[in-house]
Amino acid sequence: MYDTIPAYIMMSFRSVALIVFVIGIGKSWFDLNKNKNKENVKRYLTQMTILGLAYMAFVPVGFIAMKYINTRYRKEAMFFMIELTRFVLNIWLSYLAGWKTSAYRLTINESFM
């Protein structure tokens, strides 16, 4: 399933998207470092950077990791790893958006005050 030409095309698109994401995050951090008094925004951007990198980099990294798994179990291992990663990242994203003490809420509350 992951040793085909469409899979390699998908990996190249994901890799390009990851590069664009990293460049965008770099620009955001550069602009944010000009403002020294935005600690909540920095905390939120840090969390979203980690979350975004984990989400966007997982499939290319998982694709490389599958080279070390027995071919008999590759499909199941990749499926399990994708679903586990998706589950963990969804819980983390729910925390970021929903909890009162999250950096997102603190940032939103700060901007309305």
Backbone as CSV, one residue per row, in Angstrom:
resi,resn,N_x,N_y,N_z,CA_x,CA_y,CA_z,C_x,C_y,C_z
1,MET,0.807,-1.195,0.000,0.000,0.000,0.000,0.855,1.267,0.000
2,TYR,1.974,1.250,0.710,2.824,2.428,0.786,4.090,2.282,-0.052
3,ASP,4.192,1.232,-0.832,5.346,1.040,-1.701,4.977,1.229,-3.163
4,THR,4.051,2.119,-3.442,3.595,2.349,-4.804,3.924,3.776,-5.234
5,ILE,3.791,4.023,-6.501,4.065,5.359,-7.029,3.113,6.400,-6.435
6,PRO,1.797,6.134,-6.321,0.931,7.134,-5.673,1.346,7.442,-4.230
7,ALA,1.855,6.456,-3.523,2.311,6.696,-2.154,3.521,7.624,-2.144
8,TYR,4.434,7.429,-3.087,5.592,8.308,-3.166,5.173,9.726,-3.568
9,ILE,4.191,9.853,-4.415,3.674,11.176,-4.778,3.038,11.839,-3.557
10,MET,2.265,11.061,-2.793,1.655,11.592,-1.575,2.733,12.051,-0.590
11,MET,3.805,11.275,-0.459,4.888,11.656,0.448,5.568,12.935,-0.013
12,SER,5.725,13.104,-1.301,6.366,14.326,-1.792,5.472,15.534,-1.534
13,PHE,4.157,15.405,-1.735,3.249,16.513,-1.429,3.260,16.826,0.067
14,ARG,3.250,15.796,0.880,3.290,16.015,2.334,4.596,16.690,2.742
15,SER,5.687,16.294,2.127,6.985,16.893,2.447,7.021,18.363,2.046
16,VAL,6.472,18.690,0.881,6.416,20.086,0.440,5.528,20.892,1.390
17,ALA,4.399,20.334,1.785,3.507,21.021,2.732,4.216,21.249,4.064
18,LEU,5.007,20.284,4.504,5.758,20.421,5.749,6.786,21.540,5.635
19,ILE,7.459,21.622,4.511,8.443,22.688,4.296,7.766,24.058,4.315
20,VAL,6.619,24.172,3.640,5.879,25.440,3.629,5.423,25.794,5.047
21,PHE,4.969,24.800,5.792,4.551,25.025,7.175,5.707,25.530,8.025
22,VAL,6.865,24.911,7.899,8.031,25.315,8.689,8.453,26.740,8.327
23,ILE,8.414,27.087,7.058,8.742,28.453,6.648,7.743,29.447,7.236
24,GLY,6.457,29.117,7.181,5.442,29.988,7.757,5.583,30.152,9.258
25,ILE,5.885,29.072,9.946,6.099,29.149,11.395,7.325,29.992,11.704
26,GLY,8.360,29.825,10.913,9.563,30.640,11.108,9.265,32.120,10.961
27,LYS,8.493,32.481,9.946,8.109,33.892,9.768,7.250,34.380,10.925
28,SER,6.339,33.537,11.403,5.494,33.923,12.534,6.330,34.153,13.785
29,TRP,7.291,33.261,14.033,8.159,33.426,15.198,9.011,34.678,15.068
30,PHE,9.492,34.953,13.869,10.300,36.147,13.659,9.488,37.406,13.934
31,ASP,8.258,37.449,13.438,7.387,38.598,13.685,6.998,38.702,15.158
32,LEU,6.785,37.570,15.798,6.378,37.575,17.200,7.519,38.001,18.119
33,ASN,8.747,37.686,17.751,9.888,38.076,18.587,10.105,39.579,18.596
34,LYS,9.526,40.287,17.644,9.596,41.745,17.661,8.737,42.311,18.791
35,ASN,7.671,41.598,19.164,6.789,41.985,20.273,7.189,41.198,21.510
36,LYS,7.789,41.835,22.455,8.291,41.138,23.640,7.198,40.852,24.674
37,ASN,6.062,41.525,24.610,5.048,41.397,25.664,3.917,40.442,25.304
38,LYS,4.112,39.543,24.425,3.062,38.618,23.993,3.369,37.190,24.452
39,GLU,3.471,36.979,25.742,3.813,35.652,26.278,2.734,34.607,25.997
40,ASN,1.448,34.987,26.112,0.384,34.022,25.836,0.371,33.611,24.369
41,VAL,0.643,34.564,23.495,0.687,34.247,22.063,1.867,33.330,21.772
42,LYS,2.995,33.575,22.417,4.170,32.711,22.230,3.877,31.296,22.716
43,ARG,3.201,31.192,23.854,2.859,29.863,24.379,1.910,29.131,23.438
44,TYR,0.926,29.855,22.917,-0.020,29.261,21.978,0.685,28.865,20.676
45,LEU,1.543,29.735,20.167,2.259,29.422,18.935,3.199,28.233,19.118
46,THR,3.798,28.116,20.292,4.649,26.958,20.574,3.837,25.669,20.533
47,GLN,2.685,25.687,21.185,1.842,24.489,21.204,1.343,24.144,19.799
48,MET,0.928,25.141,19.044,0.439,24.877,17.692,1.570,24.458,16.752
49,THR,2.769,24.962,16.983,3.915,24.537,16.187,4.202,23.060,16.401
50,ILE,4.229,22.644,17.651,4.480,21.236,17.962,3.364,20.362,17.407
51,LEU,2.134,20.794,17.603,0.983,20.044,17.099,1.020,19.938,15.573
52,GLY,1.273,21.044,14.907,1.328,21.049,13.449,2.466,20.212,12.904
53,LEU,3.627,20.319,13.531,4.764,19.509,13.082,4.501,18.022,13.282
54,ALA,3.912,17.672,14.406,3.602,16.261,14.657,2.596,15.745,13.637
55,TYR,1.590,16.552,13.325,0.569,16.122,12.373,1.119,16.032,10.950
56,MET,1.835,17.048,10.545,2.288,17.100,9.154,3.483,16.192,8.888
57,ALA,4.321,15.980,9.891,5.525,15.179,9.682,5.290,13.703,9.931
58,PHE,4.144,13.348,10.495,3.965,11.952,10.875,3.964,11.003,9.686
59,VAL,3.229,11.329,8.642,3.131,10.384,7.522,4.482,10.183,6.838
60,PRO,5.253,11.234,6.519,6.584,10.964,5.947,7.506,10.203,6.905
61,VAL,7.463,10.543,8.180,8.308,9.837,9.149,7.825,8.392,9.313
62,GLY,6.511,8.199,9.379,5.972,6.845,9.464,6.292,6.020,8.234
63,PHE,6.280,6.673,7.089,6.621,6.001,5.834,8.059,5.492,5.877
64,ILE,8.955,6.317,6.406,10.355,5.897,6.537,10.481,4.800,7.590
65,ALA,9.736,4.909,8.679,9.803,3.907,9.750,9.294,2.548,9.279
66,MET,8.387,2.532,8.337,7.839,1.264,7.845,8.869,0.435,7.097
67,LYS,9.939,1.048,6.674,11.010,0.297,6.004,11.659,-0.711,6.952
68,TYR,11.540,-0.468,8.260,12.168,-1.324,9.259,11.210,-2.345,9.848
69,ILE,9.977,-2.361,9.367,8.984,-3.316,9.872,8.791,-4.405,8.828
70,ASN,8.573,-5.597,9.286,8.354,-6.738,8.410,7.232,-6.424,7.410
71,THR,7.433,-6.770,6.160,6.461,-6.444,5.118,5.080,-7.040,5.401
72,ARG,5.044,-8.107,6.143,3.771,-8.750,6.466,2.891,-7.866,7.353
73,TYR,3.528,-7.029,8.185,2.784,-6.221,9.155,2.777,-4.728,8.843
74,ARG,3.324,-4.315,7.713,3.444,-2.888,7.412,2.107,-2.171,7.347
75,LYS,1.153,-2.757,6.638,-0.134,-2.080,6.468,-0.822,-1.867,7.812
76,GLU,-0.847,-2.905,8.638,-1.497,-2.803,9.943,-0.746,-1.854,10.861
77,ALA,0.588,-1.917,10.825,1.383,-1.036,11.684,1.182,0.424,11.297
78,MET,1.179,0.701,10.008,0.971,2.080,9.564,-0.430,2.555,9.928
79,PHE,-1.415,1.720,9.730,-2.782,2.085,10.087,-2.884,2.383,11.581
80,PHE,-2.323,1.500,12.409,-2.369,1.697,13.854,-1.645,2.977,14.265
81,MET,-0.479,3.223,13.693,0.281,4.424,14.039,-0.454,5.694,13.610
82,ILE,-1.081,5.670,12.437,-1.826,6.838,11.974,-3.013,7.104,12.894
83,GLU,-3.758,6.073,13.233,-4.931,6.256,14.089,-4.546,6.687,15.504
84,LEU,-3.495,6.119,16.044,-3.032,6.516,17.372,-2.578,7.971,17.373
85,THR,-1.820,8.357,16.372,-1.365,9.740,16.266,-2.542,10.685,16.096
86,ARG,-3.485,10.326,15.257,-4.672,11.160,15.054,-5.457,11.313,16.362
87,PHE,-5.603,10.236,17.108,-6.321,10.272,18.381,-5.635,11.209,19.379
88,VAL,-4.329,11.052,19.544,-3.582,11.876,20.495,-3.619,13.345,20.088
89,LEU,-3.431,13.622,18.806,-3.432,15.004,18.345,-4.814,15.633,18.438
90,ASN,-5.871,14.864,18.232,-7.225,15.401,18.397,-7.519,15.749,19.850
91,ILE,-7.065,14.920,20.768,-7.245,15.235,22.192,-6.479,16.504,22.539
92,TRP,-5.263,16.610,22.048,-4.442,17.790,22.328,-5.083,19.043,21.728
93,LEU,-5.576,18.948,20.519,-6.235,20.085,19.872,-7.508,20.470,20.627
94,SER,-8.237,19.491,21.113,-9.429,19.781,21.922,-9.051,20.517,23.197
95,TYR,-7.964,20.104,23.801,-7.482,20.810,24.987,-7.124,22.256,24.646
96,LEU,-6.396,22.440,23.549,-5.964,23.785,23.178,-7.141,24.713,22.928
97,ALA,-8.190,24.199,22.337,-9.328,25.040,21.979,-10.374,25.137,23.083
98,GLY,-10.439,24.149,23.964,-11.571,24.095,24.863,-11.342,24.414,26.317
99,TRP,-10.181,24.175,26.855,-9.982,24.350,28.282,-9.787,25.818,28.628
100,LYS,-10.282,26.190,29.774,-10.206,27.593,30.194,-8.776,28.050,30.451
101,THR,-7.901,27.138,30.808,-6.513,27.517,31.090,-5.593,27.344,29.882
102,SER,-6.150,27.035,28.734,-5.305,26.827,27.559,-4.750,28.150,27.055
103,ALA,-3.664,28.076,26.323,-3.025,29.284,25.799,-3.936,30.007,24.819
104,TYR,-4.747,29.268,24.090,-5.678,29.888,23.141,-6.695,30.753,23.887
105,ARG,-7.275,30.206,24.931,-8.262,30.967,25.706,-7.623,32.196,26.351
106,LEU,-6.418,32.028,26.879,-5.732,33.167,27.492,-5.423,34.247,26.464
107,THR,-5.074,33.824,25.249,-4.794,34.772,24.179,-6.045,35.507,23.755
108,ILE,-7.152,34.759,23.598,-8.422,35.371,23.210,-8.900,36.336,24.290
109,ASN,-8.852,35.908,25.546,-9.297,36.774,26.649,-8.458,38.029,26.740
110,GLU,-7.151,37.895,26.473,-6.246,39.041,26.528,-6.558,40.056,25.430
111,SER,-6.933,39.562,24.264,-7.187,40.469,23.140,-8.515,41.208,23.295
112,PHE,-9.463,40.672,24.058,-10.750,41.338,24.264,-10.752,42.256,25.478
113,MET,-9.711,42.228,26.261,-9.670,43.076,27.457,-8.962,44.372,27.178
